[in-house]
Amino acid sequence: MVQISAGKGASKYQIQIVGKNLPKSILNKHIRKTNKVLIISDKGVPKSHIKMIKSLINNKNKYVFILEQGEKSKSFISYQQIMKKLFDLNFDRSDCLIALGGGVVGDITGFCAATFMRGIDYIQIPTTLLSQVDSSVGGKTAINVPEGKNLIGSFYNPKFVLISTGFLNTLSSDEYESGLGEVIKYAFIGNKKLRNIIEENANKIIKRDEEILKIIIKESIKTKSKIVTKDEKENGVRAILNFGHTFGHAIEAYERYKNVTHGAAITLGMIVASKVSCFEGYIKNYQLDNIINMIDSLGLKTDHSKYKYSKLKKYIKSDKKVLDGKLNIILIDEKFNAFKTSKFKNKNIIKALG
């Protein structure tokens, strides 16, 4: 069992990483026995996962609320439905929510917890690799509105995060590879140990080896937790977590959020950002080659030739990181330190995308 601390002060919380066998006591030490518990999940989560988590909770008053799968469930309508369920079950501020699922489930559950009676406890149990290394850590909660994604939300840390590598065995190849895209991001923004682990264990990672998964998840979370603890409200250094996201989000938007997973888009976005870093003189040609080769070694797609600058231009220019008419992007230097800049030659973005 691996344990990591995240957050600071009164909002500090523990993250535990375990294998497929979850100890009976692992949740109950974080849930008061006399209180009610609502497990929020979605139809994409295997029923066996829900049944197992429910069986681990000693409380008599434990309930389940199932959302439809997908971003459409991160909505005001779903929020209202969950709130009504909480009132119907007479929940109060001493009770607890559990988010069992991917990023969508984690985001809406966290937002419900943050706003129900001005805040109740919630526990994150992420079931996808992407949510285990990314959205379950950092306290971002939100719902979507017609005007855009994640525009209504709050920063609200969970009481506890439980990560089990056992959940990853049921993921499709696309879902698993999507998560690997975020894992490799941490390797490129300063975690040298993680880079070495990936280089030496690519085949084990592809095969979902339990012990290697524990290690890469731990290293990913350590990197994110360190950054987020310095900047919980996203006012400064936390921006480097967006490495690859400007171009990745443009790819997602161009595809209308179909035909490409978030992680796959971010992976291609990181290649573009690395090329820009190279053309700007921040990294060497051989380092760019090493980055592409490392991504390729995990079986992830590296060919972004279909996404020409002419196709992505309008999406790049409407990126939320545009301030005062200037695009801010995250680049890396030869020591793999990530940094935000608005000073770059636009021709190098065009060159990187073709």
NORZI-V431120 format. One record per pair of residues at least 4 apart in sequence whose ideal C-beta (glycine too) atoms are under 7 Angstrom apart, sorted by the first residue. I is the first residue (numbers start at 1). J is the second residue. D is the distance in Angstrom with one decimal. If there is no record, write none. Layout:
[[I & J & D] [I & J & D]]
This chain:
[[1 & 16 & 6.0] [1 & 18 & 5.3] [2 & 16 & 7.0] [2 & 17 & 4.1] [2 & 214 & 6.0] [2 & 218 & 5.1] [3 & 14 & 6.0] [3 & 16 & 5.3] [4 & 15 & 4.5] [4 & 218 & 6.7] [4 & 221 & 5.6] [4 & 222 & 6.3] [4 & 225 & 6.3] [5 & 12 & 6.3] [5 & 14 & 6.1] [6 & 13 & 5.7] [6 & 15 & 5.8] [6 & 137 & 5.9] [6 & 225 & 4.3] [6 & 229 & 6.7] [7 & 11 & 4.5] [7 & 12 & 4.4] [7 & 13 & 5.2] [7 & 139 & 7.0] [7 & 157 & 4.9] [7 & 229 & 6.6] [8 & 12 & 5.7] [8 & 229 & 5.5] [11 & 157 & 4.4] [13 & 157 & 5.5] [13 & 158 & 5.8] [13 & 159 & 6.0] [13 & 160 & 5.9] [13 & 161 & 6.7] [14 & 160 & 5.8] [15 & 137 & 6.6] [15 & 161 & 4.2] [15 & 163 & 6.6] [15 & 221 & 6.0] [16 & 26 & 6.8] [16 & 162 & 5.7] [16 & 163 & 6.8] [17 & 163 & 4.7] [17 & 214 & 5.4] [17 & 217 & 5.6] [17 & 218 & 5.7] [18 & 22 & 6.0] [18 & 164 & 5.3] [19 & 164 & 7.0] [19 & 165 & 5.5] [19 & 166 & 6.3] [19 & 210 & 5.2] [20 & 164 & 6.4] [20 & 165 & 6.5] [20 & 166 & 2.9] [20 & 210 & 7.0] [22 & 26 & 5.6] [22 & 56 & 6.3] [22 & 164 & 5.9] [24 & 56 & 6.1] [25 & 29 & 6.0] [26 & 56 & 6.9] [26 & 162 & 6.4] [27 & 31 & 6.0] [27 & 56 & 5.2] [27 & 57 & 5.8] [27 & 162 & 6.8] [28 & 57 & 6.8] [28 & 58 & 5.1] [30 & 123 & 6.2] [30 & 159 & 5.8] [30 & 160 & 4.3] [31 & 35 & 6.7] [31 & 37 & 6.1] [31 & 57 & 6.5] [31 & 59 & 6.4] [31 & 96 & 5.5] [32 & 94 & 6.8] [33 & 58 & 5.7] [33 & 59 & 5.9] [35 & 59 & 6.6] [35 & 94 & 5.2] [35 & 95 & 4.8] [35 & 96 & 6.0] [36 & 61 & 4.2] [36 & 89 & 6.2] [36 & 91 & 5.7] [36 & 95 & 4.4] [37 & 57 & 5.8] [37 & 59 & 5.3] [37 & 61 & 6.9] [37 & 62 & 4.5] [37 & 95 & 7.0] [37 & 96 & 5.1] [37 & 98 & 6.3] [38 & 63 & 5.0] [38 & 65 & 5.9] [38 & 85 & 6.8] [38 & 86 & 6.7] [38 & 97 & 5.3] [39 & 50 & 6.6] [39 & 53 & 6.3] [39 & 54 & 6.4] [39 & 62 & 7.0] [39 & 64 & 4.8] [39 & 98 & 4.6] [39 & 100 & 5.5] [40 & 65 & 5.0] [40 & 67 & 7.0] [40 & 82 & 6.6] [40 & 97 & 6.2] [40 & 98 & 6.9] [40 & 99 & 5.7] [40 & 100 & 6.9] [40 & 105 & 6.0] [40 & 109 & 4.6] [41 & 45 & 4.7] [41 & 50 & 5.5] [41 & 64 & 6.8] [41 & 66 & 5.8] [41 & 100 & 4.4] [41 & 101 & 5.0] [41 & 105 & 6.0] [42 & 66 & 6.4] [42 & 67 & 4.2] [42 & 68 & 6.5] [42 & 69 & 4.8] [42 & 73 & 6.2] [42 & 101 & 5.2] [42 & 104 & 6.8] [42 & 105 & 5.5] [43 & 66 & 6.2] [43 & 68 & 6.0] [43 & 69 & 4.7] [44 & 69 & 3.8] [45 & 49 & 5.3] [45 & 50 & 6.2] [45 & 100 & 6.2] [45 & 101 & 4.9] [45 & 127 & 5.7] [46 & 170 & 5.5] [47 & 51 & 6.0] [48 & 52 & 6.2] [49 & 53 & 6.5] [49 & 100 & 6.7] [49 & 127 & 6.1] [49 & 167 & 6.3] [50 & 54 & 6.2] [50 & 64 & 6.2] [50 & 100 & 6.4] [51 & 55 & 6.3] [52 & 56 & 6.7] [53 & 100 & 5.7] [53 & 125 & 6.3] [54 & 62 & 6.0] [54 & 64 & 6.8] [57 & 62 & 5.1] [63 & 89 & 6.2] [65 & 82 & 6.1] [65 & 85 & 5.5] [67 & 73 & 4.1] [67 & 78 & 5.8] [67 & 105 & 6.8] [68 & 72 & 6.5] [68 & 73 & 4.9] [70 & 104 & 6.9] [71 & 104 & 6.1] [71 & 144 & 6.5] [73 & 78 & 5.0] [73 & 104 & 5.8] [73 & 108 & 6.9] [74 & 78 & 6.9] [74 & 104 & 4.9] [74 & 107 & 5.7] [74 & 108 & 5.1] [74 & 143 & 5.2] [74 & 144 & 4.9] [75 & 79 & 6.9] [75 & 143 & 6.1] [75 & 144 & 6.1] [76 & 80 & 6.4] [76 & 143 & 6.1] [76 & 145 & 6.6] [77 & 81 & 6.5] [78 & 82 & 6.4] [78 & 108 & 6.0] [79 & 83 & 6.3] [79 & 108 & 6.5] [79 & 111 & 6.8] [79 & 112 & 6.4] [79 & 143 & 5.5] [80 & 84 & 6.3] [81 & 85 & 6.5] [82 & 86 & 6.5] [82 & 112 & 5.0] [83 & 87 & 6.5] [83 & 112 & 6.7] [83 & 116 & 6.6] [84 & 88 & 6.1] [85 & 89 & 6.3] [86 & 91 & 4.2] [86 & 116 & 5.8] [91 & 95 & 4.4] [92 & 117 & 6.7] [93 & 117 & 4.9] [93 & 120 & 5.3] [95 & 120 & 6.0] [96 & 120 & 6.7] [96 & 121 & 4.6] [96 & 122 & 6.5] [96 & 123 & 6.7] [97 & 109 & 5.4] [97 & 112 & 6.3] [97 & 113 & 4.9] [97 & 120 & 6.7] [97 & 122 & 4.1] [98 & 122 & 6.9] [98 & 123 & 4.8] [98 & 125 & 6.1] [99 & 105 & 5.1] [99 & 106 & 4.5] [99 & 109 & 3.5] [99 & 110 & 6.6] [99 & 122 & 6.4] [99 & 124 & 5.2] [99 & 125 & 6.5] [100 & 105 & 6.6] [100 & 125 & 4.8] [100 & 127 & 6.5] [101 & 105 & 3.0] [101 & 106 & 6.8] [101 & 127 & 5.5] [102 & 106 & 7.0] [102 & 126 & 6.8] [102 & 127 & 6.3] [102 & 128 & 4.2] [102 & 130 & 6.7] [102 & 131 & 4.7] [103 & 107 & 5.9] [103 & 130 & 6.4] [103 & 131 & 4.7] [103 & 135 & 3.9] [104 & 108 & 6.6] [105 & 109 & 5.9] [106 & 110 & 6.1] [106 & 124 & 5.6] [106 & 126 & 6.1] [106 & 131 & 5.7] [106 & 135 & 5.3] [106 & 136 & 5.4] [107 & 111 & 6.5] [107 & 135 & 6.6] [107 & 141 & 5.7] [107 & 142 & 5.2] [108 & 112 & 6.3] [108 & 143 & 5.8] [109 & 113 & 6.3] [109 & 122 & 5.9] [110 & 114 & 6.2] [110 & 122 & 6.0] [110 & 141 & 3.2] [110 & 156 & 5.7] [110 & 158 & 6.8] [111 & 115 & 6.3] [111 & 141 & 4.1] [111 & 142 & 5.9] [111 & 143 & 5.6] [111 & 153 & 5.6] [111 & 154 & 6.6] [112 & 116 & 5.7] [113 & 119 & 6.9] [113 & 120 & 5.4] [113 & 121 & 6.9] [113 & 122 & 3.6] [113 & 156 & 6.5] [114 & 119 & 5.8] [114 & 141 & 5.5] [114 & 154 & 4.6] [114 & 156 & 3.6] [116 & 120 & 5.4] [121 & 159 & 4.5] [122 & 158 & 5.4] [122 & 159 & 6.5] [123 & 158 & 5.8] [123 & 159 & 5.8] [123 & 160 & 4.9] [123 & 162 & 6.8] [124 & 136 & 4.2] [124 & 158 & 4.5] [124 & 161 & 4.4] [125 & 162 & 4.9] [126 & 131 & 3.6] [126 & 132 & 4.5] [126 & 136 & 4.1] [126 & 163 & 6.3] [127 & 131 & 7.0] [127 & 167 & 4.2] [128 & 132 & 6.7] [128 & 171 & 6.2] [128 & 175 & 5.7] [128 & 179 & 6.1] [129 & 133 & 6.4] [129 & 168 & 5.7] [129 & 171 & 6.8] [129 & 176 & 5.9] [129 & 179 & 2.5] [129 & 180 & 6.8] [130 & 134 & 5.6] [130 & 178 & 5.3] [130 & 179 & 4.1] [130 & 182 & 5.7] [130 & 262 & 6.9] [130 & 263 & 5.7] [131 & 135 & 4.8] [131 & 136 & 5.1] [132 & 136 & 6.1] [132 & 163 & 4.9] [132 & 217 & 5.7] [133 & 179 & 6.5] [133 & 182 & 5.3] [133 & 183 & 5.6] [133 & 217 & 5.8] [133 & 220 & 3.9] [133 & 221 & 6.2] [134 & 182 & 4.9] [135 & 140 & 7.0] [136 & 161 & 5.3] [137 & 161 & 6.6] [137 & 221 & 5.6] [137 & 224 & 5.3] [137 & 225 & 6.0] [137 & 228 & 6.9] [138 & 224 & 6.4] [138 & 228 & 4.4] [139 & 155 & 4.8] [139 & 156 & 5.6] [139 & 157 & 4.1] [139 & 232 & 6.7] [140 & 153 & 6.8] [140 & 155 & 6.4] [141 & 153 & 5.1] [141 & 154 & 5.6] [141 & 156 & 5.2] [142 & 150 & 3.9] [142 & 152 & 6.4] [142 & 153 & 2.8] [143 & 152 & 5.4] [143 & 153 & 6.6] [144 & 149 & 4.9] [144 & 150 & 6.5] [145 & 151 & 5.4] [145 & 152 & 5.9] [147 & 151 & 5.8] [155 & 232 & 6.1] [155 & 233 & 5.8] [163 & 217 & 6.2] [165 & 210 & 5.1] [165 & 213 & 4.4] [165 & 214 & 5.9] [168 & 176 & 6.6] [168 & 208 & 5.9] [168 & 213 & 6.4] [169 & 208 & 6.5] [171 & 175 & 4.2] [171 & 176 & 4.5] [172 & 176 & 7.0] [173 & 177 & 6.0] [174 & 178 & 6.2] [174 & 261 & 5.4] [175 & 179 & 6.9] [176 & 180 & 6.6] [177 & 181 & 6.9] [177 & 263 & 6.4] [177 & 264 & 6.6] [177 & 299 & 6.8] [177 & 300 & 5.7] [178 & 261 & 3.9] [178 & 262 & 5.9] [178 & 263 & 2.9] [178 & 264 & 6.0] [179 & 183 & 6.4] [179 & 263 & 5.9] [180 & 184 & 6.2] [180 & 263 & 6.7] [180 & 298 & 5.4] [180 & 300 & 6.2] [181 & 185 & 6.8] [181 & 263 & 3.2] [181 & 264 & 6.2] [181 & 266 & 4.9] [181 & 267 & 3.9] [181 & 300 & 6.4] [182 & 263 & 5.8] [182 & 266 & 6.7] [183 & 216 & 5.5] [183 & 220 & 5.2] [184 & 188 & 6.5] [184 & 198 & 6.6] [184 & 294 & 6.8] [184 & 295 & 6.2] [184 & 298 & 6.8] [185 & 189 & 6.3] [185 & 243 & 5.8] [185 & 244 & 6.2] [185 & 266 & 6.8] [185 & 270 & 6.2] [186 & 191 & 5.0] [186 & 194 & 5.7] [186 & 219 & 6.8] [186 & 220 & 4.6] [186 & 223 & 4.2] [186 & 224 & 6.8] [187 & 191 & 5.5] [187 & 194 & 4.3] [187 & 195 & 4.3] [187 & 198 & 5.7] [188 & 243 & 6.4] [188 & 270 & 6.3] [188 & 291 & 6.5] [188 & 332 & 6.2] [188 & 336 & 6.1] [189 & 240 & 5.5] [189 & 243 & 5.2] [189 & 332 & 6.7] [189 & 336 & 6.8] [189 & 338 & 4.0] [190 & 223 & 6.6] [190 & 336 & 5.7] [190 & 337 & 6.1] [190 & 338 & 6.6] [191 & 195 & 6.6] [191 & 219 & 5.7] [191 & 223 & 4.7] [192 & 196 & 6.5] [192 & 336 & 7.0] [193 & 197 & 6.4] [193 & 219 & 6.0] [194 & 198 & 6.4] [194 & 216 & 6.5] [194 & 219 & 4.2] [194 & 220 & 6.9] [195 & 199 & 6.3] [196 & 200 & 6.2] [197 & 201 & 5.7] [197 & 215 & 6.0] [197 & 216 & 6.2] [197 & 219 & 6.8] [198 & 202 & 6.3] [198 & 205 & 6.7] [198 & 294 & 6.1] [199 & 294 & 6.4] [201 & 205 & 5.7] [201 & 212 & 5.1] [202 & 206 & 6.4] [202 & 297 & 4.1] [202 & 298 & 5.7] [203 & 207 & 6.3] [204 & 209 & 4.0] [204 & 212 & 4.4] [205 & 212 & 5.8] [205 & 216 & 6.6] [205 & 298 & 6.1] [206 & 298 & 6.4] [206 & 299 & 5.6] [208 & 213 & 6.3] [209 & 213 & 6.4] [210 & 214 & 6.6] [211 & 215 & 6.8] [212 & 216 & 6.3] [213 & 217 & 6.0] [214 & 218 & 6.2] [215 & 219 & 6.3] [216 & 220 & 6.2] [217 & 221 & 6.2] [218 & 222 & 6.2] [219 & 223 & 6.6] [220 & 224 & 6.5] [221 & 225 & 5.6] [222 & 226 & 6.3] [223 & 227 & 6.7] [224 & 228 & 5.8] [224 & 241 & 6.6] [225 & 229 & 6.0] [227 & 231 & 6.7] [227 & 237 & 6.0] [227 & 238 & 5.8] [227 & 240 & 6.7] [227 & 241 & 6.1] [228 & 232 & 6.1] [228 & 238 & 6.1] [230 & 237 & 5.3] [231 & 235 & 5.9] [231 & 236 & 4.9] [231 & 237 & 4.8] [231 & 238 & 3.9] [234 & 238 & 4.7] [239 & 330 & 6.6] [239 & 340 & 4.9] [240 & 330 & 5.6] [240 & 338 & 3.9] [240 & 339 & 6.9] [240 & 340 & 6.8] [242 & 246 & 6.9] [242 & 321 & 7.0] [242 & 330 & 5.2] [243 & 270 & 6.2] [243 & 273 & 6.1] [243 & 330 & 4.3] [243 & 332 & 6.9] [243 & 338 & 5.2] [244 & 248 & 5.1] [244 & 266 & 4.8] [244 & 269 & 3.7] [244 & 270 & 3.3] [244 & 273 & 5.2] [245 & 249 & 5.5] [245 & 266 & 6.1] [245 & 269 & 6.1] [246 & 250 & 6.8] [246 & 269 & 6.7] [246 & 316 & 6.5] [246 & 319 & 5.3] [246 & 321 & 6.2] [246 & 329 & 5.0] [247 & 251 & 6.5] [247 & 269 & 3.7] [247 & 272 & 4.2] [247 & 273 & 6.2] [248 & 252 & 6.5] [248 & 265 & 4.2] [248 & 266 & 3.8] [248 & 268 & 6.5] [248 & 269 & 2.9] [249 & 253 & 6.2] [249 & 319 & 6.5] [250 & 254 & 6.2] [250 & 312 & 4.3] [250 & 315 & 3.8] [250 & 316 & 4.9] [251 & 255 & 6.4] [251 & 260 & 6.4] [251 & 265 & 4.3] [251 & 268 & 5.9] [251 & 269 & 6.5] [251 & 307 & 5.4] [251 & 312 & 6.8] [252 & 257 & 5.5] [252 & 260 & 6.4] [252 & 262 & 6.7] [252 & 265 & 4.6] [253 & 315 & 4.4] [254 & 307 & 6.7] [254 & 311 & 5.8] [254 & 312 & 5.8] [254 & 315 & 5.9] [255 & 259 & 5.0] [255 & 260 & 4.9] [260 & 264 & 5.2] [260 & 265 & 5.0] [261 & 265 & 6.9] [262 & 266 & 6.3] [263 & 267 & 6.3] [264 & 268 & 6.8] [264 & 301 & 6.1] [265 & 269 & 6.2] [266 & 270 & 6.4] [267 & 295 & 6.1] [267 & 300 & 5.2] [267 & 301 & 6.9] [268 & 272 & 6.6] [268 & 301 & 6.9] [268 & 304 & 4.3] [268 & 307 & 6.9] [269 & 273 & 6.2] [270 & 274 & 6.1] [271 & 275 & 6.5] [271 & 292 & 6.2] [271 & 295 & 6.8] [271 & 302 & 6.0] [271 & 304 & 6.1] [272 & 276 & 6.5] [272 & 304 & 6.3] [272 & 352 & 5.0] [272 & 353 & 6.1] [273 & 277 & 6.4] [273 & 329 & 6.6] [273 & 330 & 6.5] [273 & 331 & 6.2] [274 & 278 & 6.4] [274 & 283 & 6.9] [274 & 288 & 5.5] [274 & 291 & 4.9] [274 & 332 & 6.8] [275 & 279 & 6.2] [275 & 288 & 6.4] [275 & 352 & 3.8] [276 & 280 & 6.0] [276 & 331 & 6.2] [276 & 344 & 6.6] [276 & 348 & 5.2] [276 & 349 & 5.8] [276 & 352 & 4.9] [277 & 282 & 4.5] [277 & 283 & 4.9] [277 & 331 & 4.4] [277 & 332 & 5.1] [278 & 283 & 5.2] [278 & 285 & 6.4] [278 & 288 & 4.4] [279 & 348 & 4.0] [279 & 351 & 5.8] [279 & 352 & 6.4] [280 & 331 & 6.6] [280 & 344 & 5.6] [280 & 345 & 6.9] [280 & 348 & 5.8] [282 & 331 & 5.8] [282 & 332 & 6.6] [282 & 333 & 4.6] [282 & 334 & 6.7] [283 & 287 & 4.3] [283 & 288 & 6.1] [283 & 332 & 6.2] [283 & 333 & 6.5] [283 & 334 & 5.1] [284 & 334 & 6.2] [285 & 289 & 6.5] [286 & 290 & 6.4] [287 & 291 & 6.5] [287 & 334 & 6.3] [288 & 292 & 6.6] [289 & 293 & 6.0] [290 & 294 & 6.2] [291 & 295 & 6.7] [292 & 296 & 6.2] [292 & 302 & 5.5] [293 & 297 & 6.3] [295 & 300 & 5.0] [295 & 302 & 5.4] [296 & 300 & 7.0] [296 & 302 & 5.2] [305 & 354 & 6.4] [307 & 311 & 6.0] [307 & 312 & 5.7] [307 & 353 & 6.5] [308 & 353 & 5.9] [308 & 354 & 5.5] [309 & 313 & 5.7] [309 & 349 & 6.7] [309 & 350 & 4.7] [309 & 353 & 4.0] [309 & 354 & 6.8] [312 & 316 & 5.5] [312 & 353 & 6.4] [313 & 317 & 6.3] [314 & 318 & 6.4] [316 & 327 & 6.8] [317 & 322 & 6.7] [319 & 327 & 6.4] [321 & 327 & 6.7] [321 & 328 & 4.6] [322 & 326 & 6.7] [322 & 327 & 5.2] [323 & 328 & 6.2] [326 & 342 & 4.2] [327 & 342 & 6.4] [328 & 340 & 5.4] [328 & 341 & 7.0] [328 & 342 & 4.9] [329 & 341 & 6.7] [329 & 344 & 6.9] [330 & 338 & 5.4] [330 & 340 & 5.6] [331 & 339 & 6.3] [331 & 341 & 6.0] [332 & 336 & 5.7] [332 & 337 & 6.7] [332 & 338 & 5.1] [333 & 337 & 5.1] [333 & 339 & 7.0] [344 & 348 & 6.2] [346 & 350 & 6.6] [347 & 351 & 6.0] [348 & 352 & 6.2] [349 & 353 & 6.4]]
